[in-house]
Each structure stands twice: as structure tokens, then as C-alpha cells.
Amino acid sequence: MEDGTSASLGYCRDTGDYDVLQWDTREDCEVRQILDRIADKWSLQVIALLDRRSLRFTELRRMIDGVSQRMLTRTLRHLERDGLVSRTVHATVPPRVDYELTALGATLHHTISALVTWTETHQREIAAARAAYDARVAAEEQAAREDAERQAALARRALGDLARR
């Protein structure tokens, strides 16, 4: 084994300071797996909603527009497995299941809140950048079409000259 290499296959972080290489794309990279899990749109919404209070499955499903029962079930199971959400089953008929953030999940919520705050602060700049990009791309596409039309006209003219000879 190379010097500085971790014996754990799932440990992808470099041995130095913070490095984007820690976000390794290999399937066995735990950092990548965790980021994929917590950064998907359903997990973010579940974590945001559970910050306020514990919720029942049906409440979560009603509050999250577009999520299917299957996807919400999978999301909650993954978050529970990762220690971010706890699940409490109450012995009632029908059974009642409550979900709430764990202490670890609450720390993640603070990070997500910071990301949302950043997004709200910079949304106008991002909208302006998108508009400028779209205008630039549209202008480039128009210029390419005009260039293609000029070349086609030149080719037709050249073929016409050859045909007259």
C-alpha cells in the first residue's frame, strides 16, 4: 500500500488539507454517497420540514409537492439509516409513525439553512447571469445560422458558375 493511502476503500479524502478530490466519483466513496443522499431534492425538503417539529408520514407526503409514497418511504429510510432522522412507531390502530430530526440531522439543517440564505441573497445575480448567458448563446446560434446561410449561398453561386461553363 502506498504511503498515505487509507486501508478503507470508502475513504476517499486526500491526506492533506481540504481538496475537491475528496468528492471522488467512485461508487465506493462514502463522501460522494453521503452528498448524493443529503443533497437530493426530497431529502432537503424532508430535513427542512422536520426542523420545525416531528411529522407523520402522511403529513410529510401532503407537504412535499410531487413526492410519491415510494420515494418518500425510500428517502426516510435512507435518512434514518444515515442517522439524520428517527422513526417512532406508536402502537395504535391504524399504526402511527412519527419522524423527527436527530441531533445530527439538526446540525445538517443549519448547513442547509445557510445554503438557502446564500441562494436568496444571490438569486438576482444568478438570474442576471442566466439571462446574459442565454442572450449570448442565442446570439452565437444566430451568428452561426447566418454564417451557414452565407456559406450555402456562396456554394450555390459557385455551383451555378460551374454549371454555366
Rosetta silent file (secondary structure, phi, psi, omega in degrees, C-alpha in Angstrom):
SEQUENCE: MEDGTSASLGYCRDTGDYDVLQWDTREDCEVRQILDRIADKWSLQVIALLDRRSLRFTELRRMIDGVSQRMLTRTLRHLERDGLVSRTVHATVPPRVDYELTALGATLHHTISALVTWTETHQREIAAARAAYDARVAAEEQAAREDAERQAALARRALGDLARR
SCORE:     score description
SCORE:     0.000 S_00000001
   1 L     0.000  138.915 -179.730    0.000    0.000    0.000 S_00000001
   2 L   -67.470  151.766  177.251    1.281    3.469   -0.870 S_00000001
   3 L   -61.801  130.565  178.602    2.385    5.804    1.864 S_00000001
   4 L    87.578    1.864 -179.622   -0.570    7.959    2.969 S_00000001
   5 L   -91.394  134.594  179.705   -3.190    5.628    1.475 S_00000001
   6 L   -78.539  143.024  178.085   -6.102    4.661    3.676 S_00000001
   7 L   -72.904  -19.383 -178.736   -6.813    0.960    4.099 S_00000001
   8 L   -82.579  125.779  179.421  -10.544    1.703    3.896 S_00000001
   9 L   -63.676  -33.320 -176.307  -11.937    1.526    0.354 S_00000001
  10 L   -80.703   -6.154 -178.105  -14.679    4.013    1.215 S_00000001
  11 L   -92.573  106.891 -171.423  -12.303    6.668    2.499 S_00000001
  12 L  -105.065   -3.437 -174.562  -11.641    8.916   -0.490 S_00000001
  13 L   -74.120  140.782  175.219  -10.234   12.015    1.134 S_00000001
  14 L   -66.655  159.548 -176.981   -6.714   13.084    0.391 S_00000001
  15 L   -81.711   -9.058 -179.645   -4.331   13.154    3.360 S_00000001
  16 L   -89.043 -154.595  177.915   -3.684   16.905    3.012 S_00000001
  17 L   -67.913 -179.519  179.072   -5.944   19.886    3.554 S_00000001
  18 L   -49.445  134.325 -177.512   -9.425   20.181    2.080 S_00000001
  19 L  -147.230  137.548  179.449   -9.385   19.077   -1.528 S_00000001
  20 H   -61.101  -19.042  177.620  -12.140   18.702   -4.059 S_00000001
  21 H   -63.732  -16.486  177.118  -10.749   15.219   -4.707 S_00000001
  22 H   -67.548  -16.825  176.476  -12.497   14.151   -1.513 S_00000001
  23 H   -90.546   43.587 -177.564  -15.678   14.309   -3.606 S_00000001
  24 L   -52.559  144.095 -177.975  -14.434   11.308   -5.517 S_00000001
  25 L   -94.417    3.114  177.650  -16.898    9.903   -8.035 S_00000001
  26 L   -63.495  147.510 -178.798  -16.015    6.259   -7.418 S_00000001
  27 L   -61.016  -30.178 -175.792  -19.005    4.177   -6.367 S_00000001
  28 L   -88.838   10.933 -177.475  -17.322    3.107   -3.127 S_00000001
  29 L   -85.501  115.365 -177.981  -16.667    6.677   -1.966 S_00000001
  30 H   -65.550  -37.932  179.244  -18.622    7.380    1.210 S_00000001
  31 H   -59.656  -48.258  179.572  -18.312   11.160    0.871 S_00000001
  32 H   -60.896  -43.452 -179.585  -19.883   11.067   -2.588 S_00000001
  33 H   -62.178  -43.807 -179.722  -22.624    8.716   -1.376 S_00000001
  34 H   -66.102  -44.371  178.404  -23.479   10.931    1.579 S_00000001
  35 H   -61.805  -42.977  177.577  -23.509   14.086   -0.556 S_00000001
  36 H   -58.790  -40.379 -177.225  -25.719   12.374   -3.124 S_00000001
  37 H   -69.205  -51.273 -172.693  -28.114   11.349   -0.360 S_00000001
  38 H   -80.873  -15.362 -177.136  -28.431   14.611    1.538 S_00000001
  39 L   -97.927    0.928  178.140  -28.372   16.890   -1.491 S_00000001
  40 L   -76.193  158.263 -170.642  -31.264   15.352   -3.398 S_00000001
  41 H   -64.353  -32.607 -178.489  -34.434   17.405   -3.581 S_00000001
  42 H   -73.722  -42.693 -179.976  -36.575   15.090   -1.441 S_00000001
  43 H   -62.439  -43.511  179.024  -34.044   14.806    1.388 S_00000001
  44 H   -58.391  -43.498 -179.211  -33.561   18.567    1.525 S_00000001
  45 H   -68.497  -41.357  178.455  -37.304   19.109    1.818 S_00000001
  46 H   -61.313  -47.120 -179.036  -37.747   16.408    4.463 S_00000001
  47 H   -62.331  -41.748  179.222  -34.909   17.826    6.557 S_00000001
  48 H   -63.687  -42.935 -178.623  -36.297   21.360    6.232 S_00000001
  49 H   -70.300  -37.323 -177.947  -39.807   20.299    7.260 S_00000001
  50 H   -75.829  -10.121  177.460  -38.677   18.159   10.195 S_00000001
  51 L   -66.150  -31.250 -177.026  -36.703   21.048   11.667 S_00000001
  52 L   -74.741  -43.230 -177.094  -39.935   22.616   12.885 S_00000001
  53 L  -171.914  171.698  174.750  -41.417   19.517   14.585 S_00000001
  54 L   -74.490  148.130 -177.784  -41.929   15.796   14.248 S_00000001
  55 E  -135.262  151.213  173.931  -44.318   14.828   11.474 S_00000001
  56 E   -81.352  159.721 -179.451  -46.288   11.788   10.448 S_00000001
  57 H   -54.350  -48.163 -177.303  -45.657   10.163    7.080 S_00000001
  58 H   -63.912  -34.412  177.053  -48.970   11.388    5.678 S_00000001
  59 H   -65.131  -45.487  178.239  -48.230   14.950    6.810 S_00000001
  60 H   -59.614  -45.062 -177.787  -44.849   14.877    5.092 S_00000001
  61 H   -62.309  -40.626  178.191  -46.385   13.497    1.923 S_00000001
  62 H   -66.646  -34.092 -174.769  -49.038   16.226    1.845 S_00000001
  63 H   -81.965  -20.762 -177.784  -46.437   18.945    2.455 S_00000001
  64 L  -104.142  102.879 -176.859  -43.959   17.803   -0.210 S_00000001
  65 L   -65.486  125.615  173.341  -45.416   18.543   -3.610 S_00000001
  66 L    91.981   -7.209 -178.829  -44.785   15.835   -6.183 S_00000001
  67 L   -82.290  135.808  176.636  -43.224   13.147   -3.993 S_00000001
  68 L   -84.304  162.368  178.158  -44.607    9.637   -4.425 S_00000001
  69 H   -59.547  -43.597 -179.613  -45.293    7.364   -1.479 S_00000001
  70 H   -61.872  -45.375 -177.269  -42.497    5.049   -2.611 S_00000001
  71 H   -68.142  -39.015  177.823  -39.940    7.852   -2.973 S_00000001
  72 H   -65.558  -40.586  177.339  -40.811    9.388    0.395 S_00000001
  73 H   -60.416  -47.850  179.267  -40.518    5.962    2.034 S_00000001
  74 H   -61.419  -44.117 -179.339  -37.090    5.398    0.445 S_00000001
  75 H   -60.808  -47.215 -179.365  -35.915    8.897    1.377 S_00000001
  76 H   -64.345  -39.405  178.379  -36.980    8.496    5.006 S_00000001
  77 H   -63.790  -43.119  178.985  -35.346    5.055    5.243 S_00000001
  78 H   -63.752  -43.838 -179.925  -32.070    6.400    3.839 S_00000001
  79 H   -66.144  -35.610  176.312  -32.112    9.378    6.197 S_00000001
  80 H   -67.404  -43.486  179.128  -32.878    7.083    9.127 S_00000001
  81 H   -60.659  -37.112  179.905  -30.053    4.735    8.125 S_00000001
  82 L   -79.785   -1.983  177.296  -27.663    7.702    7.971 S_00000001
  83 L    80.761   18.521 -178.030  -28.699    8.766   11.476 S_00000001
  84 L   -96.253  -25.366 -178.183  -30.323   12.019   10.371 S_00000001
  85 E  -130.722  140.923  173.500  -33.959   11.108   11.061 S_00000001
  86 E  -109.988  150.106 -176.040  -35.500    8.992   13.801 S_00000001
  87 E  -120.610  127.920  178.933  -38.663    6.963   13.353 S_00000001
  88 E  -121.890  122.226  178.916  -41.124    6.279   16.173 S_00000001
  89 E   -99.301  125.833  178.469  -43.897    3.721   15.749 S_00000001
  90 E  -100.814  132.921 -177.135  -46.913    4.159   18.042 S_00000001
  91 L   -78.415   77.685  177.206  -48.956    1.049   18.856 S_00000001
  92 L  -128.752  168.968  176.003  -52.314    2.332   17.691 S_00000001
  93 L  -118.039  117.604   -7.932  -54.856    1.161   15.153 S_00000001
  94 L   -69.677  161.211 -178.515  -54.029    2.133   12.498 S_00000001
  95 L   -60.199  142.274  177.199  -50.333    2.346   13.398 S_00000001
  96 E  -113.819  132.649 -179.556  -48.964    5.857   13.659 S_00000001
  97 E  -123.002  125.804  177.613  -45.375    6.592   12.671 S_00000001
  98 E  -110.008  146.033  176.818  -43.656    9.869   13.508 S_00000001
  99 E  -122.107  141.488  175.318  -40.410   11.147   12.036 S_00000001
 100 E  -149.227  158.653  177.853  -38.108   13.753   13.532 S_00000001
 101 E   -71.458  142.735  171.265  -34.600   15.047   13.058 S_00000001
 102 L   -83.002  176.355  176.332  -31.882   13.585   15.220 S_00000001
 103 H   -60.009  -38.942  177.473  -29.243   15.834   16.766 S_00000001
 104 H   -64.345  -43.439  178.128  -27.042   15.031   13.756 S_00000001
 105 H   -62.101  -35.839  178.601  -29.881   15.905   11.370 S_00000001
 106 H   -65.195  -36.792  177.975  -30.385   19.235   13.153 S_00000001
 107 H   -66.758  -34.200  176.502  -26.743   20.157   12.518 S_00000001
 108 H   -67.067  -37.018  179.653  -27.292   19.411    8.831 S_00000001
 109 H   -60.052  -37.584  178.194  -30.347   21.647    8.838 S_00000001
 110 H   -61.230  -40.407  178.820  -28.164   24.582    9.914 S_00000001
 111 H   -66.560  -42.867  178.850  -25.928   23.969    6.895 S_00000001
 112 H   -63.640  -40.017  178.135  -28.914   23.723    4.563 S_00000001
 113 H   -60.465  -40.813  177.977  -30.291   26.967    6.007 S_00000001
 114 H   -62.941  -39.556  178.512  -27.005   28.697    5.210 S_00000001
 115 H   -65.638  -42.880  178.213  -27.223   27.429    1.624 S_00000001
 116 H   -63.551  -42.776  178.140  -30.810   28.659    1.283 S_00000001
 117 H   -60.550  -44.888  177.716  -29.807   32.051    2.720 S_00000001
 118 H   -58.891  -44.174 -178.726  -26.932   32.293    0.234 S_00000001
 119 H   -62.967  -44.320  178.781  -29.313   31.414   -2.611 S_00000001
 120 H   -62.995  -40.032 -179.256  -31.847   34.034   -1.540 S_00000001
 121 H   -65.008  -37.525 -172.477  -29.102   36.662   -1.238 S_00000001
 122 H  -106.766    9.626 -175.041  -27.672   35.960   -4.696 S_00000001
 123 H   -62.448  -34.970  178.997  -30.768   34.974   -6.674 S_00000001
 124 H   -68.098  -40.665  178.155  -30.868   38.260   -8.634 S_00000001
 125 H   -63.380  -40.068  179.640  -27.200   37.916   -9.609 S_00000001
 126 H   -67.192  -41.936  178.014  -27.822   34.350  -10.714 S_00000001
 127 H   -62.346  -41.168  178.393  -30.905   35.394  -12.713 S_00000001
 128 H   -65.011  -42.021  178.639  -28.858   38.147  -14.401 S_00000001
 129 H   -63.678  -40.857  178.068  -26.045   35.706  -15.196 S_00000001
 130 H   -63.047  -45.117 -179.729  -28.550   33.241  -16.666 S_00000001
 131 H   -62.584  -43.109  178.863  -30.160   35.939  -18.807 S_00000001
 132 H   -63.630  -42.502  178.612  -26.747   37.127  -20.058 S_00000001
 133 H   -61.930  -48.804 -178.494  -25.713   33.545  -20.841 S_00000001
 134 H   -60.519  -40.764  178.812  -28.984   32.812  -22.678 S_00000001
 135 H   -65.661  -41.560  179.417  -28.642   36.026  -24.718 S_00000001
 136 H   -63.718  -44.733  179.642  -25.016   35.217  -25.571 S_00000001
 137 H   -64.289  -41.743  178.897  -25.880   31.666  -26.641 S_00000001
 138 H   -62.959  -41.626  178.595  -28.834   32.906  -28.715 S_00000001
 139 H   -65.048  -40.609  178.339  -26.584   35.485  -30.427 S_00000001
 140 H   -64.913  -40.282  178.892  -23.932   32.829  -31.134 S_00000001
 141 H   -66.465  -40.540  178.151  -26.566   30.485  -32.575 S_00000001
 142 H   -63.810  -44.470  178.754  -27.967   33.289  -34.742 S_00000001
 143 H   -62.123  -39.005  178.607  -24.468   34.180  -35.984 S_00000001
 144 H   -65.870  -40.808  177.121  -23.816   30.502  -36.779 S_00000001
 145 H   -63.055  -45.367  179.527  -27.090   30.281  -38.734 S_00000001
 146 H   -62.468  -40.254  178.122  -26.256   33.447  -40.682 S_00000001
 147 H   -64.240  -41.999  178.809  -22.747   32.145  -41.406 S_00000001
 148 H   -63.846  -39.651  178.033  -24.178   28.833  -42.613 S_00000001
 149 H   -64.557  -41.162  177.810  -26.622   30.697  -44.870 S_00000001
 150 H   -62.708  -44.210 -179.879  -23.751   32.800  -46.331 S_00000001
 151 H   -64.603  -39.699  178.632  -21.677   29.677  -46.982 S_00000001
 152 H   -64.974  -40.189  178.236  -24.651   27.927  -48.584 S_00000001
 153 H   -63.924  -42.243  177.717  -25.253   30.972  -50.823 S_00000001
 154 H   -62.329  -41.730 -179.976  -21.565   31.007  -51.833 S_00000001
 155 H   -64.481  -41.660  178.340  -21.690   27.294  -52.596 S_00000001
 156 H   -63.375  -42.023  178.749  -24.836   27.753  -54.726 S_00000001
 157 H   -62.672  -44.379 -179.432  -23.188   30.636  -56.578 S_00000001
 158 H   -64.258  -41.775  178.255  -20.024   28.587  -57.175 S_00000001
 159 H   -66.145  -37.690  176.300  -22.064   25.618  -58.437 S_00000001
 160 H   -63.156  -41.277  178.220  -24.040   27.955  -60.696 S_00000001
 161 H   -63.645  -42.280  178.706  -20.779   29.357  -62.128 S_00000001
 162 H   -64.348  -37.895 -178.393  -19.506   25.835  -62.772 S_00000001
 163 H   -68.292  -31.490 -179.761  -22.768   24.836  -64.452 S_00000001
 164 H   -75.229  -22.063 -177.712  -22.583   27.818  -66.824 S_00000001
 165 L   -74.869    0.000    0.000  -19.098   26.906  -68.038 S_00000001
